[in-house]
Structures are given as structure tokens and as C-alpha cells.
Amino acid sequence: MHSLYQNHHPWLESLLRKRLGNRDDAADLAQDTFVRLLRSPLPQQDIREPRRYLATIARGLVADLFRRRTLEQSYLDYLAQLPQSLAPSPEEQAIVQQTLLDVDRMLQGLPPKVREAFVLAQFEELSYPEIAQRLGVSLRTVSNYLTRAMEHCCLVLA
């Protein structure tokens, strides 16, 4: 792992810096890529094309970063619209942001329509017919989507 890190870390960080336009984010994601590699069940000696493998891991981490930032910005936009008297305290805001990120992470791995159906049901409190209309699917499909999402959440939480 040491030689893999020494040989490829500068290249990976440079690649991420070009993609992100930010030296600090690039450094963080390069480190996270190697942490992810350490946790991988694939033995390092089985990696035939290390740069391609590292770039694949890094692409996933970049997508996670952008999704997390989009989610955080949506929450901040929502807070900005609230009257000051209804705005949560900074501590409550931090708890809600962390909870949103946890839910987002929990829903990773679900197909987009299943994830969207879950969000529409749980957060927008839409009925099955409203979800079916919004997604352009049948009521049965909505039921299957939500069952699948709940099963996924239970597995993740277990």
C-alpha cells in the first residue's frame, strides 16, 4: 500500500484538483480514496490498473461531495426563506444537516425512481396516487418502489 500511495497519490491529487478546481477538496478526496482502498476487500496486489481503479473510486467520492453540497445548499436556501422567529438554532441546523446527509447516504444504491418515490412519500407526504402521477408509473409500481426502499433502509440500519 505504501508504494501504491507514493507512486499514485500526487497524480490522483492533481487529477482531482483539475476536476474540482480546489486544492483542499482535492487533497481531502485523494486521502479518502486511499482510505476507501484500504477498506476494500480486493487485495492491493490484485489491482492491475491502479490509476484506473483509483480514478473510479475518486469519481464516486466526487459525486458524493457534489450531492452532499447540493443537499446542504438546498437546506440553507430553505432556512434563508424562513422568518427569523422560526429559524432553528445553529445547533439544530447542524443536527438536521447531518440527518439529511445520513438519509442521503442510506438511500444510495437505490435506483433513482425508487429513491424519488421514497422522498416524495416521506418528506413531501404525497399519497400513492400523487406519487404515481408524478413519476408516471402505476400504483402497484409505487407500492413496489416504497416496499423496496423500506427494505433497503431496514437492511442499512441493521
TORGUKOL-721331 format. One record per residue: x, y, z of N, C-alpha, C, O, CB in turn. Coordinates in steps of 0.02 Angstrom, whole numbers, padded with zeros to 5 digits. Glycine has a CB too. Layout:
N
[[X, Y, Z], [X, Y, Z], [X, Y, Z], [X, Y, Z], [X, Y, Z]]
...
% end
This chain:
158
[[00042, -00059, 00000], [00000, 00000, 00000], [00044, 00063, 00000], [00028, 00113, -00032], [-00048, 00000, 00061]]
[[00099, 00059, 00036], [00145, 00116, 00041], [00170, 00137, -00029], [00169, 00196, -00046], [00204, 00100, 00086]]
[[00192, 00088, -00068], [00218, 00105, -00135], [00161, 00129, -00180], [00172, 00174, -00221], [00253, 00044, -00166]]
[[00102, 00100, -00174], [00045, 00121, -00214], [00029, 00195, -00198], [00015, 00235, -00243], [-00017, 00077, -00199]]
[[00031, 00211, -00134], [00017, 00280, -00113], [00071, 00327, -00140], [00055, 00379, -00169], [00014, 00284, -00036]]
[[00133, 00309, -00131], [00189, 00352, -00154], [00188, 00362, -00229], [00201, 00417, -00254], [00255, 00322, -00132]]
[[00173, 00309, -00266], [00176, 00312, -00339], [00116, 00348, -00370], [00122, 00376, -00425], [00180, 00242, -00366]]
[[00059, 00347, -00336], [-00001, 00372, -00369], [-00036, 00430, -00333], [-00079, 00462, -00363], [-00048, 00316, -00376]]
[[-00019, 00443, -00272], [-00053, 00497, -00236], [-00045, 00565, -00270], [-00094, 00600, -00279], [-00027, 00501, -00164]]
[[00017, 00585, -00288], [00024, 00650, -00321], [-00017, 00655, -00386], [-00048, 00707, -00400], [00098, 00664, -00337]]
[[-00017, 00602, -00425], [-00056, 00601, -00487], [-00131, 00609, -00473], [-00166, 00648, -00505], [-00043, 00536, -00526]]
[[-00155, 00571, -00423], [-00227, 00572, -00406], [-00247, 00641, -00380], [-00299, 00668, -00399], [-00243, 00518, -00354]]
[[-00206, 00670, -00337], [-00223, 00736, -00311], [-00224, 00788, -00367], [-00266, 00832, -00367], [-00172, 00756, -00257]]
[[-00178, 00783, -00414], [-00176, 00828, -00471], [-00239, 00820, -00514], [-00270, 00869, -00534], [-00114, 00816, -00514]]
[[-00259, 00758, -00526], [-00320, 00744, -00564], [-00381, 00774, -00530], [-00423, 00806, -00562], [-00329, 00668, -00572]]
[[-00385, 00765, -00465], [-00442, 00792, -00427], [-00441, 00868, -00425], [-00494, 00900, -00427], [-00442, 00763, -00356]]
[[-00382, 00897, -00420], [-00376, 00970, -00419], [-00402, 01000, -00484], [-00436, 01051, -00484], [-00302, 00992, -00406]]
[[-00385, 00967, -00540], [-00410, 00991, -00606], [-00486, 00984, -00610], [-00520, 01027, -00637], [-00377, 00951, -00663]]
[[-00512, 00930, -00584], [-00583, 00916, -00588], [-00624, 00962, -00541], [-00678, 00984, -00559], [-00597, 00844, -00571]]
[[-00596, 00976, -00482], [-00633, 01013, -00431], [-00616, 01087, -00430], [-00656, 01128, -00408], [-00620, 00983, -00364]]
[[-00556, 01104, -00454], [-00535, 01174, -00451], [-00521, 01198, -00381], [-00524, 01258, -00368], [-00586, 01217, -00484]]
[[-00508, 01152, -00336], [-00498, 01170, -00266], [-00446, 01123, -00235], [-00456, 01063, -00232], [-00565, 01166, -00226]]
[[-00390, 01152, -00214], [-00334, 01113, -00187], [-00354, 01074, -00123], [-00334, 01016, -00115], [-00275, 01159, -00172]]
[[-00391, 01107, -00078], [-00409, 01074, -00015], [-00456, 01015, -00025], [-00446, 00961, 00004], [-00442, 01124, 00032]]
[[-00507, 01024, -00067], [-00553, 00969, -00081], [-00516, 00912, -00116], [-00528, 00853, -00101], [-00612, 00992, -00125]]
[[-00471, 00929, -00161], [-00433, 00878, -00197], [-00390, 00838, -00148], [-00387, 00776, -00153], [-00388, 00911, -00251]]
[[-00358, 00872, -00102], [-00316, 00837, -00052], [-00359, 00791, -00009], [-00340, 00734, 00005], [-00278, 00888, -00007]]
[[-00417, 00816, 00013], [-00461, 00775, 00055], [-00486, 00713, 00018], [-00485, 00658, 00045], [-00521, 00817, 00078]]
[[-00507, 00723, -00044], [-00534, 00666, -00082], [-00480, 00617, -00103], [-00493, 00557, -00108], [-00571, 00691, -00144]]
[[-00420, 00641, -00114], [-00364, 00595, -00129], [-00352, 00550, -00068], [-00343, 00490, -00074], [-00299, 00634, -00148]]
[[-00351, 00581, -00009], [-00343, 00542, 00053], [-00401, 00493, 00061], [-00390, 00434, 00077], [-00338, 00588, 00114]]
[[-00462, 00517, 00051], [-00521, 00474, 00058], [-00519, 00415, 00009], [-00542, 00361, 00025], [-00585, 00514, 00048]]
[[-00491, 00427, -00049], [-00486, 00373, -00099], [-00441, 00317, -00072], [-00458, 00258, -00079], [-00457, 00400, -00166]]
[[-00386, 00335, -00043], [-00341, 00284, -00016], [-00370, 00250, 00046], [-00358, 00191, 00059], [-00272, 00314, 00001]]
[[-00407, 00288, 00085], [-00442, 00258, 00143], [-00492, 00206, 00118], [-00497, 00151, 00145], [-00477, 00312, 00187]]
[[-00530, 00225, 00067], [-00578, 00179, 00037], [-00543, 00117, 00010], [-00568, 00061, 00017], [-00618, 00213, -00019]]
[[-00485, 00127, -00020], [-00446, 00071, -00047], [-00423, 00025, 00010], [-00424, -00036, 00003], [-00385, 00097, -00086]]
[[-00402, 00054, 00065], [-00381, 00013, 00123], [-00438, -00030, 00149], [-00427, -00087, 00171], [-00356, 00059, 00179]]
[[-00499, -00004, 00146], [-00557, -00040, 00171], [-00585, -00089, 00120], [-00630, -00129, 00136], [-00612, 00008, 00191]]
[[-00560, -00087, 00059], [-00585, -00129, 00005], [-00567, -00202, 00018], [-00513, -00217, 00042], [-00558, -00106, -00062]]
[[-00613, -00247, 00001], [-00597, -00319, 00009], [-00548, -00344, -00044], [-00519, -00398, -00036], [-00661, -00360, 00005]]
[[-00539, -00306, -00098], [-00493, -00326, -00151], [-00421, -00315, -00128], [-00402, -00259, -00111], [-00507, -00286, -00216]]
[[-00380, -00368, -00127], [-00310, -00360, -00108], [-00274, -00314, -00157], [-00285, -00318, -00218], [-00275, -00429, -00105]]
[[-00232, -00270, -00131], [-00197, -00221, -00173], [-00156, -00254, -00229], [-00150, -00226, -00283], [-00152, -00177, -00131]]
[[-00129, -00312, -00216], [-00088, -00345, -00267], [-00130, -00368, -00327], [-00103, -00383, -00380], [-00050, -00404, -00237]]
[[-00197, -00372, -00319], [-00240, -00392, -00373], [-00261, -00334, -00419], [-00295, -00345, -00469], [-00302, -00425, -00346]]
[[-00240, -00274, -00402], [-00258, -00216, -00442], [-00211, -00213, -00502], [-00151, -00202, -00494], [-00254, -00150, -00400]]
[[-00239, -00223, -00561], [-00198, -00225, -00622], [-00184, -00155, -00649], [-00130, -00142, -00674], [-00233, -00266, -00675]]
[[-00233, -00111, -00644], [-00225, -00043, -00669], [-00240, 00006, -00612], [-00297, 00030, -00605], [-00272, -00030, -00731]]
[[-00190, 00020, -00570], [-00202, 00059, -00510], [-00231, 00128, -00524], [-00274, 00151, -00486], [-00139, 00066, -00472]]
[[-00208, 00162, -00575], [-00234, 00230, -00588], [-00308, 00228, -00608], [-00347, 00270, -00586], [-00193, 00264, -00643]]
[[-00325, 00181, -00648], [-00396, 00175, -00668], [-00439, 00158, -00607], [-00493, 00186, -00598], [-00404, 00121, -00722]]
[[-00415, 00112, -00566], [-00451, 00092, -00505], [-00458, 00151, -00457], [-00512, 00163, -00431], [-00415, 00033, -00470]]
[[-00404, 00188, -00446], [-00406, 00246, -00402], [-00452, 00300, -00430], [-00489, 00332, -00393], [-00336, 00274, -00391]]
[[-00449, 00311, -00495], [-00492, 00361, -00527], [-00566, 00343, -00520], [-00608, 00387, -00511], [-00474, 00370, -00601]]
[[-00581, 00279, -00524], [-00651, 00256, -00516], [-00676, 00270, -00445], [-00731, 00295, -00436], [-00657, 00181, -00532]]
[[-00635, 00254, -00396], [-00653, 00268, -00326], [-00661, 00343, -00317], [-00710, 00366, -00286], [-00599, 00241, -00277]]
[[-00615, 00382, -00343], [-00616, 00455, -00335], [-00678, 00485, -00368], [-00708, 00531, -00341], [-00552, 00486, -00365]]
[[-00698, 00459, -00427], [-00758, 00485, -00461], [-00819, 00476, -00416], [-00861, 00521, -00412], [-00769, 00448, -00528]]
[[-00824, 00420, -00384], [-00880, 00408, -00338], [-00879, 00457, -00279], [-00931, 00482, -00258], [-00879, 00337, -00311]]
[[-00820, 00471, -00254], [-00813, 00518, -00198], [-00829, 00589, -00220], [-00858, 00628, -00182], [-00743, 00515, -00169]]
[[-00811, 00607, -00281], [-00827, 00673, -00308], [-00903, 00680, -00314], [-00932, 00731, -00296], [-00793, 00685, -00377]]
[[-00936, 00628, -00340], [-01009, 00629, -00346], [-01041, 00636, -00277], [-01089, 00674, -00269], [-01034, 00564, -00381]]
[[-01014, 00600, -00227], [-01040, 00607, -00159], [-01032, 00678, -00133], [-01077, 00705, -00101], [-01004, 00558, -00112]]
[[-00974, 00708, -00147], [-00961, 00777, -00125], [-01011, 00825, -00155], [-01039, 00867, -00120], [-00889, 00797, -00143]]
[[-01022, 00820, -00221], [-01068, 00865, -00254], [-01140, 00855, -00230], [-01177, 00903, -00220], [-01065, 00855, -00330]]
[[-01160, 00792, -00220], [-01227, 00778, -00195], [-01236, 00806, -00124], [-01287, 00836, -00109], [-01241, 00702, -00195]]
[[-01185, 00797, -00083], [-01188, 00822, -00014], [-01192, 00899, -00014], [-01231, 00928, 00024], [-01126, 00799, 00026]]
[[-01153, 00931, -00057], [-01155, 01004, -00059], [-01221, 01030, -00086], [-01246, 01081, -00063], [-01097, 01030, -00102]]
[[-01249, 00995, -00135], [-01315, 01015, -00162], [-01368, 01008, -00108], [-01411, 01052, -00101], [-01333, 00971, -00223]]
[[-01365, 00955, -00070], [-01413, 00944, -00016], [-01405, 00998, 00037], [-01454, 01026, 00061], [-01403, 00874, 00015]]
[[-01343, 01013, 00056], [-01331, 01065, 00106], [-01355, 01133, 00081], [-01385, 01171, 00120], [-01256, 01069, 00122]]
[[-01343, 01149, 00017], [-01364, 01213, -00010], [-01440, 01218, -00013], [-01469, 01271, 00000], [-01335, 01224, -00079]]
[[-01474, 01163, -00029], [-01547, 01163, -00029], [-01574, 01178, 00040], [-01622, 01216, 00048], [-01575, 01095, -00055]]
[[-01543, 01148, 00090], [-01565, 01160, 00159], [-01551, 01233, 00179], [-01593, 01264, 00210], [-01529, 01112, 00208]]
[[-01493, 01259, 00161], [-01478, 01329, 00177], [-01525, 01377, 00141], [-01546, 01427, 00169], [-01405, 01345, 00158]]
[[-01543, 01361, 00079], [-01592, 01402, 00043], [-01660, 01401, 00078], [-01693, 01453, 00083], [-01599, 01377, -00030]]
[[-01679, 01342, 00101], [-01742, 01336, 00138], [-01740, 01378, 00202], [-01788, 01413, 00218], [-01757, 01261, 00155]]
[[-01685, 01374, 00238], [-01678, 01413, 00300], [-01680, 01488, 00287], [-01708, 01526, 00327], [-01612, 01395, 00336]]
[[-01651, 01509, 00231], [-01650, 01580, 00215], [-01720, 01607, 00202], [-01732, 01667, 00211], [-01606, 01592, 00153]]
[[-01766, 01565, 00182], [-01835, 01586, 00169], [-01877, 01590, 00232], [-01930, 01621, 00232], [-01867, 01539, 00120]]
[[-01854, 01559, 00286], [-01893, 01559, 00348], [-01889, 01626, 00383], [-01837, 01659, 00381], [-01868, 01504, 00395]]
[[-01944, 01647, 00415], [-01940, 01707, 00457], [-01891, 01693, 00515], [-01885, 01636, 00538], [-02010, 01727, 00485]]
[[-01856, 01743, 00536], [-01806, 01736, 00589], [-01834, 01701, 00651], [-01800, 01662, 00684], [-01777, 01804, 00608]]
[[-01897, 01715, 00666], [-01928, 01686, 00726], [-01937, 01610, 00721], [-01940, 01576, 00772], [-01996, 01719, 00739]]
[[-01940, 01584, 00661], [-01949, 01512, 00651], [-01884, 01476, 00636], [-01883, 01414, 00634], [-01998, 01500, 00595]]
[[-01831, 01512, 00625], [-01767, 01481, 00607], [-01740, 01440, 00666], [-01740, 01462, 00723], [-01716, 01534, 00586]]
[[-01716, 01379, 00651], [-01687, 01338, 00704], [-01619, 01367, 00727], [-01587, 01405, 00691], [-01677, 01266, 00680]]
[[-01600, 01348, 00787], [-01536, 01370, 00813], [-01480, 01339, 00772], [-01491, 01290, 00736], [-01528, 01350, 00889]]
[[-01419, 01367, 00775], [-01363, 01337, 00739], [-01352, 01263, 00756], [-01334, 01223, 00713], [-01298, 01376, 00753]]
[[-01363, 01246, 00820], [-01355, 01176, 00840], [-01408, 01132, 00806], [-01392, 01077, 00782], [-01360, 01170, 00917]]
[[-01470, 01155, 00805], [-01523, 01117, 00772], [-01510, 01112, 00697], [-01523, 01060, 00667], [-01592, 01150, 00785]]
[[-01485, 01165, 00667], [-01468, 01164, 00596], [-01415, 01110, 00582], [-01421, 01073, 00533], [-01443, 01233, 00574]]
[[-01365, 01107, 00624], [-01312, 01057, 00614], [-01340, 00987, 00620], [-01321, 00942, 00582], [-01255, 01068, 00666]]
[[-01385, 00976, 00668], [-01415, 00909, 00677], [-01456, 00891, 00616], [-01453, 00834, 00592], [-01459, 00908, 00741]]
[[-01496, 00938, 00591], [-01538, 00924, 00532], [-01494, 00911, 00472], [-01507, 00864, 00434], [-01586, 00983, 00518]]
[[-01441, 00951, 00462], [-01396, 00939, 00405], [-01365, 00870, 00408], [-01362, 00835, 00358], [-01340, 00993, 00403]]
[[-01343, 00850, 00467], [-01312, 00784, 00474], [-01363, 00729, 00461], [-01348, 00678, 00431], [-01282, 00775, 00544]]
[[-01424, 00739, 00485], [-01477, 00690, 00473], [-01493, 00684, 00399], [-01501, 00628, 00374], [-01541, 00709, 00512]]
[[-01497, 00740, 00364], [-01509, 00739, 00292], [-01453, 00701, 00255], [-01466, 00662, 00210], [-01515, 00810, 00264]]
[[-01391, 00713, 00276], [-01335, 00678, 00245], [-01338, 00603, 00259], [-01322, 00562, 00216], [-01268, 00707, 00269]]
[[-01358, 00586, 00320], [-01364, 00515, 00339], [-01419, 00480, 00297], [-01409, 00424, 00273], [-01380, 00508, 00414]]
[[-01475, 00514, 00289], [-01530, 00486, 00248], [-01507, 00479, 00176], [-01521, 00429, 00143], [-01593, 00531, 00253]]
[[-01473, 00530, 00150], [-01448, 00527, 00082], [-01401, 00467, 00073], [-01406, 00430, 00024], [-01411, 00591, 00063]]
[[-01356, 00458, 00120], [-01309, 00401, 00117], [-01347, 00335, 00121], [-01330, 00287, 00086], [-01258, 00405, 00174]]
[[-01399, 00333, 00163], [-01438, 00272, 00172], [-01474, 00253, 00107], [-01482, 00194, 00092], [-01488, 00281, 00228]]
[[-01495, 00303, 00068], [-01532, 00290, 00007], [-01487, 00276, -00054], [-01512, 00259, -00107], [-01577, 00348, -00009]]
[[-01422, 00284, -00045], [-01376, 00269, -00100], [-01384, 00195, -00117], [-01396, 00154, -00074], [-01302, 00285, -00081]]
[[-01376, 00180, -00179], [-01383, 00111, -00200], [-01452, 00094, -00225], [-01462, 00043, -00258], [-01365, 00065, -00144]]
[[-01501, 00136, -00210], [-01568, 00126, -00237], [-01572, 00157, -00306], [-01540, 00209, -00319], [-01622, 00156, -00190]]
[[-01611, 00128, -00350], [-01622, 00160, -00416], [-01654, 00228, -00406], [-01691, 00239, -00358], [-01666, 00115, -00461]]
[[-01642, 00275, -00452], [-01667, 00343, -00444], [-01743, 00348, -00432], [-01764, 00387, -00390], [-01650, 00383, -00504]]
[[-01783, 00310, -00469], [-01856, 00316, -00460], [-01878, 00288, -00392], [-01925, 00315, -00362], [-01893, 00278, -00516]]
[[-01846, 00236, -00368], [-01862, 00209, -00302], [-01845, 00261, -00249], [-01884, 00273, -00203], [-01823, 00142, -00289]]
[[-01786, 00291, -00255], [-01765, 00343, -00207], [-01813, 00402, -00210], [-01832, 00429, -00158], [-01692, 00366, -00223]]
[[-01832, 00423, -00271], [-01877, 00480, -00278], [-01946, 00465, -00248], [-01975, 00507, -00214], [-01885, 00499, -00352]]
[[-01971, 00405, -00259], [-02035, 00386, -00230], [-02032, 00389, -00153], [-02078, 00412, -00121], [-02056, 00315, -00253]]
[[-01977, 00365, -00125], [-01969, 00366, -00053], [-01968, 00438, -00026], [-02001, 00453, 00023], [-01904, 00330, -00033]]
[[-01930, 00481, -00060], [-01926, 00551, -00038], [-01994, 00585, -00044], [-02014, 00622, 00000], [-01874, 00589, -00081]]
[[-02030, 00572, -00099], [-02096, 00602, -00108], [-02144, 00579, -00053], [-02185, 00618, -00029], [-02124, 00584, -00177]]
[[-02140, 00515, -00035], [-02186, 00488, 00016], [-02167, 00513, 00086], [-02210, 00533, 00125], [-02185, 00411, 00015]]
[[-02103, 00511, 00102], [-02082, 00526, 00170], [-02074, 00600, 00186], [-02089, 00622, 00241], [-02018, 00492, 00184]]
[[-02050, 00638, 00137], [-02034, 00708, 00151], [-02085, 00757, 00123], [-02098, 00809, 00153], [-01966, 00725, 00124]]
[[-02114, 00740, 00065], [-02165, 00783, 00037], [-02235, 00759, 00055], [-02285, 00792, 00041], [-02158, 00788, -00039]]
[[-02238, 00701, 00087], [-02300, 00671, 00112], [-02353, 00664, 00057], [-02412, 00676, 00069], [-02328, 00712, 00169]]
[[-02331, 00644, -00003], [-02378, 00633, -00057], [-02409, 00564, -00050], [-02379, 00518, -00022], [-02342, 00639, -00126]]
[[-02471, 00558, -00074], [-02505, 00493, -00073], [-02480, 00449, -00130], [-02445, 00473, -00175], [-02582, 00503, -00079]]
[[-02496, 00386, -00128], [-02475, 00340, -00181], [-02500, 00364, -00250], [-02461, 00365, -00297], [-02501, 00270, -00168]]
[[-02565, 00384, -00256], [-02587, 00409, -00321], [-02548, 00471, -00344], [-02533, 00478, -00404], [-02662, 00425, -00319]]
[[-02532, 00516, -00298], [-02493, 00576, -00317], [-02423, 00557, -00339], [-02396, 00586, -00387], [-02490, 00625, -00258]]
[[-02392, 00509, -00305], [-02325, 00486, -00324], [-02328, 00452, -00392], [-02285, 00464, -00435], [-02297, 00438, -00271]]
[[-02379, 00411, -00403], [-02387, 00376, -00467], [-02393, 00427, -00524], [-02362, 00419, -00577], [-02448, 00330, -00466]]
[[-02433, 00478, -00513], [-02442, 00529, -00565], [-02376, 00567, -00577], [-02357, 00578, -00634], [-02497, 00578, -00544]]
[[-02343, 00586, -00523], [-02280, 00624, -00530], [-02227, 00584, -00566], [-02190, 00612, -00607], [-02255, 00645, -00461]]
[[-02222, 00519, -00551], [-02170, 00477, -00581], [-02191, 00445, -00647], [-02150, 00417, -00683], [-02148, 00424, -00533]]
[[-02256, 00448, -00661], [-02281, 00417, -00723], [-02280, 00342, -00720], [-02264, 00309, -00769], [-02240, 00441, -00781]]
[[-02298, 00314, -00662], [-02299, 00242, -00653], [-02366, 00222, -00621], [-02406, 00265, -00603], [-02240, 00217, -00608]]
[[-02378, 00157, -00616], [-02440, 00132, -00587], [-02437, 00133, -00510], [-02384, 00140, -00480], [-02455, 00060, -00612]]
[[-02496, 00127, -00480], [-02499, 00123, -00406], [-02461, 00062, -00381], [-02426, 00064, -00330], [-02573, 00120, -00382]]
[[-02467, 00007, -00417], [-02431, -00054, -00399], [-02355, -00043, -00399], [-02320, -00066, -00355], [-02449, -00112, -00447]]
[[-02331, -00007, -00449], [-02260, 00008, -00454], [-02239, 00052, -00395], [-02185, 00042, -00367], [-02244, 00043, -00520]]
[[-02280, 00101, -00377], [-02264, 00144, -00319], [-02260, 00101, -00257], [-02213, 00109, -00217], [-02318, 00199, -00310]]
[[-02307, 00056, -00248], [-02306, 00011, -00190], [-02242, -00031, -00190], [-02210, -00039, -00137], [-02368, -00035, -00191]]
[[-02223, -00057, -00248], [-02161, -00097, -00252], [-02100, -00053, -00237], [-02055, -00075, -00200], [-02154, -00128, -00322]]
[[-02098, 00008, -00264], [-02042, 00053, -00251], [-02035, 00066, -00176], [-01980, 00062, -00148], [-02052, 00119, -00288]]
[[-02091, 00082, -00143], [-02087, 00100, -00073], [-02070, 00040, -00029], [-02035, 00047, 00021], [-02153, 00131, -00050]]
[[-02095, -00018, -00048], [-02077, -00079, -00012], [-02002, -00092, -00018], [-01968, -00107, 00031], [-02117, -00141, -00038]]
[[-01977, -00084, -00079], [-01905, -00095, -00091], [-01864, -00044, -00051], [-01813, -00063, -00022], [-01890, -00088, -00166]]
[[-01885, 00019, -00051], [-01848, 00070, -00014], [-01848, 00056, 00061], [-01797, 00063, 00094], [-01878, 00140, -00028]]
[[-01905, 00036, 00087], [-01909, 00021, 00159], [-01865, -00039, 00177], [-01831, -00038, 00228], [-01981, 00008, 00181]]
[[-01867, -00090, 00136], [-01825, -00149, 00148], [-01751, -00129, 00148], [-01712, -00150, 00190], [-01838, -00204, 00094]]
[[-01733, -00087, 00099], [-01664, -00063, 00094], [-01644, -00025, 00158], [-01591, -00037, 00186], [-01655, -00017, 00032]]
[[-01687, 00020, 00180], [-01673, 00059, 00240], [-01665, 00014, 00301], [-01621, 00025, 00342], [-01728, 00110, 00252]]
[[-01708, -00036, 00307], [-01703, -00083, 00363], [-01637, -00121, 00361], [-01605, -00131, 00413], [-01761, -00132, 00363]]
[[-01617, -00142, 00302], [-01553, -00177, 00296], [-01494, -00132, 00314], [-01447, -00153, 00348], [-01544, -00204, 00224]]
[[-01496, -00070, 00291], [-01442, -00022, 00305], [-01439, -00009, 00380], [-01384, -00007, 00409], [-01453, 00044, 00266]]
[[-01496, -00001, 00411], [-01497, 00014, 00483], [-01478, -00046, 00526], [-01454, -00038, 00582], [-01567, 00039, 00503]]
[[-01490, -00105, 00500], [-01473, -00167, 00538], [-01399, -00177, 00531], [-01373, -00226, 00559], [-01512, -00229, 00512]]
% end
